[in-house]
Amino acid sequence: MLMFRKVAAVYPLNALRLLVWFEGGEVKRYDMAPLVDAGGPFAALREPGLFCRVQVDAGGYGISWNDDLDLAGNELYDHGEAIDVHMMEKARIVREFVEARHRAGLSQGQLEAASGVRQPVIARLERGATSPQLDTVIKALAPLGKTLQVVDLSR
């Protein structure tokens, strides 16, 4: 029996890649470059304006850019690379946190004094060795002139 993989959401990434959420919560990254490079109708996706217009088809059985360009959910699922979005985002946040502290010219000890977040907690956060409380992250970011924000993944 053929199982249809239903797409819940799709977001364009750089380098002709897509981030695809499937019903049930699985996430895969799909590389469009081989299809674009092969020529034919998908070559039109080299145009960033068109590539970014990707959307989930009605019913979720695939994605499309226009009436001529579409892909089935099963293709995306079967040939996509499984990724852990949680780990990907955690690594991005840690990297940006460390960069912000360095740009501010603060040591971990100085950030402790400015934020009230203990230096060992800051060190564990920067190593990715902890999943700190949201309050802790917000307190540590404030002296750096930063905060957290929920953003649209398509940006």
N, C-alpha and C positions, 0 to 999 in steps of 0.2 A: 504494500500500500504506500503510495507516494504521500509524503508529508509536506505541506506547504509551510514555509517559514514566513511568518508575517512580520513586517517591519513596523516598528512603533515610531521611530524617529530617525532622521538622517541629517548629518551636518557635514558640510564641506570643510576639509582641512587643506593645508598647503601641499604642494607637490602632487596634485591630482589624486589625493587620497580622500576617502570618505570615512566618517565615524558613523556606524550603523547600530542602532539599538533594535533588538528583536523583542517581540512579545515574550514575556518570561524573564526579561532582564539581561539576557546575554548581549555583549557588545563586541563588535568586530570592526577592524580597520580594513577597508577594501581599497586596493591600489588600482586606480583607473588607468595608470600610465600605459600598461601593455595594450589595452583596447584603443587608447588614443593614438599611440605610436603605430598601431597596425593600420591606421588610415580608416577609410570608410566613414560612416556617419559619426562615429565617436570622436573623430579628429576635431570636430567643431568644439569640443569641450576644452581645447587649448585656450579658448576665449574665456578669461576669468569671469566676466560678467555672466556668461551662460553657465559655466560650471557651478557658480554659487547659487544658481536658481534651483538646485536639486530639491525635490520634495517627495514625500511619500504618496504613492498612488492611493486612490480611494479603495478602501478595504484592506490596505496594508500589504498587498501581495507583491509589491515591488516599489521601485522609485522611478522618477522620470524628471526630465529637464524640459521637454516639450513633447509635441505629438509624435516626433520622430525618434526620440532618444529615451530609452527606458531599459531597466534591468529587473529581472525577477528576484524576489526575496531569496529563493533557493540558491541562485548564483552568488549573491552577496554572502550568504551564510556559508556555503560550501567552499568558497574560494577566499573568504576573508580571514584575516589573522585575529584570533581571539586576543583580547587585551583586557587588562585589569584597570578600568578607569579610576578606581579608588587609589591604586598605587601610583598611577600616572599623575593624578592631581596632587597627591600628597608630596611627591618628589618635586613638582613644580612650585608648590607653596614653600617648601623648605628652601629650595634654591633662591626664590625671590626674597625670602626672609633674610637669608645670609647676605645676599647682595645688598639689601637695604641697610643692614647693620654696617657693612663695610663702607658703603657710600656715606653713611652718617659719621663714619670715623669713630665708632664706639666699640669698645671691648665688650665682652660678655659681662664683665663686672660693672662697667659703666652703665650698660643697659639694665642690669639688675637695680642699680641705684635709681635710675630714671623711671623704671616701670613698676618696681616692687615684685617682679617675677625673679625668683632665685636663680643665680647663675647656673647651678647644676641642671635646673629645668630647661634653661635656655640652651645649654650644651646638648642635652638629650634631644630637644626639639630640632636643633641644627643637624644632628646626626641622623634624624629620622627614626630615632630609637624609641619614640613615644608617640602616642596619640593624645596630645594635650586637650584639656577642656577648651571650649571656644572662648570662654572668658579669659583664659591665660594667654591665648594667641592675640586676642584683641588688646589686652593690657601691654603685651610685649611690643606690639606694632605701633601703638600710639606715640611713644617718644621718637619713633623713626618717621613720623608723619604719614603713617600708612594705616589702612584698615582692611577688612575683608569685604568682598562684594560678590554677589551672585551675578554671574555673567552668562550671556548667551554663548553657547559653544560654537555657534557658526561664525563668531568673530575671530 
